[in-house]
Amino acid sequence: MAHDLRNLDTAYVEFWRERHICTLTTTRPDGSPHLVPVGVTFDPEAGIARVITNKNSRKIANILAAGPDGARVAVCQIGERKWATLEGRATVRTEADAIADAVNRYAERYGRMPAPNPDRVLVEITVTKALGLV
């Protein structure tokens, strides 16, 4: 079921604030999907989803391999009888202030501050489609 990004209902937005493990799907250079568990935060006003991760991860290599315009990706989460997917274009950000903001958003959603990681980068997803049954 598609949702209007300009007018997301409260239940959908609240579901993205609850504590859920999510998945990120990227595409490997050979075209095959790469799906991994991640923590995701979603800012519906800005239309941005964020994932913090290690710069040496396969997901980062997949996004960078897509070129300067970024990679098409999807993040998804499920709960009892509910699911939500955000699709969009991902880019990798390395600016300290953007990463710090993403870490704080993660801590707010997941109730814990992630351990320091000097190799941390930010996957920033400009959301183009919202799907789900919430």
N, C-alpha and C positions, 0 to 999 in steps of 0.2 A: 504494500500500500504506500503510495507516494504522499509526501507531506509538502505543503507550500513553505519554502524557506523564508518567505517574507512574513508569514503568519503562522508560525509553529504553535500548536496548542500547548497549554500548560503542562499536561501530562507527559508529552514528548520531551519537553525541556527538562522537567523534573527527573525523568528517567535517566537523562544524561548527567544529572547531578548525584544520583545514587551511586554507591560503591559497587562497581561491577568490573570484572576483568574483561577486557576487550580483545579483539584481534585486529591486526593490520595486515591487509593483503597488498603486496606489491607484485610487480612482474619482473622475473629474471630476464637477462638479455636474450635467452633462448625462447622467451614467450611463455614459459611455464609460471604458474602462480607460486608465490612464496607467502605463506601465512604464518604469523607468529602472535603469541599473546603479548599484549601491551597494556599500559594504562593510558587512557585518553581523557583529555578535557575538551569541552566544547563551549565556545562562546557564541551563542546564537545571534547576538546583536551584531557582532563583527563577521559572522559566517566563517569562523576559523575553528578547526579542531587541532589539538596539539598533542604530540607524543615526544617524550624525552627518551633518549637512547644513547648508546655508545657510537662514536663516529666510525668505529671499525666493524660495525655490524653489517650483515648481508642486506638488511633492509635499506641501509644508507647507500650501500654500493648500487643497489637496484634503482633507487631514486636518482642518484647522480648519473647513472648510465643513461637515463632518459633524456639528458641534456638540460640546457639552461631554463627551459620553460617548465621543468619539473615532470613528475610522473603521475599518471592517473592511478589512484589508490582508493581503497575502501577501508573504513573502520567499522566494526560491528560489535554489538554487545547483546547478551541475552539475559533474561531474568525469567522467573516462573511465568510462563504464558505470555511473555513480552519479548520483543526484539526491536532493535533499531540499527540502521546502517546509515552512515554518512559517506558519500562519494565525493571526490574532488581531485584537485591537482596538488601534489605535495612538492615542497621544496625543502632544502636543508638550510637551516640558519645556524650561524656560529657566534653571533653577537652575544656578549656576556649578559647584557640587559634583557634581551629576548629570552635567553635560556633561564635566567633567574626568575622572570615572570612566569614562565612555563613550570618551573619547579614549584613555585608558590601555588599555582593553580592545581598542580598535582597533589600537593600536601593538603590543600583544602578539600579536594574531592575524596582522596583516599585516606585521610586522617593520619598521615605520617609524612615526615620529611624524608625524601630519599637520601641515601648516603652520598657524600661528596664524590664527584667523579670528574677528574680533570679532562677526560675524553668525552664528556657529555656534549651532545648537539641536540638541536630541536628539529623535529619534523613538523612543519607548519602546513596544514591542509586547508586550502581555500575550498570550502564546501560548495558543491554545485547541485547536489541532490540529497534529499533526506527521505529515507524509506523506513517502514516499520509498522509493527502492530503493537500499540501501547494502549 
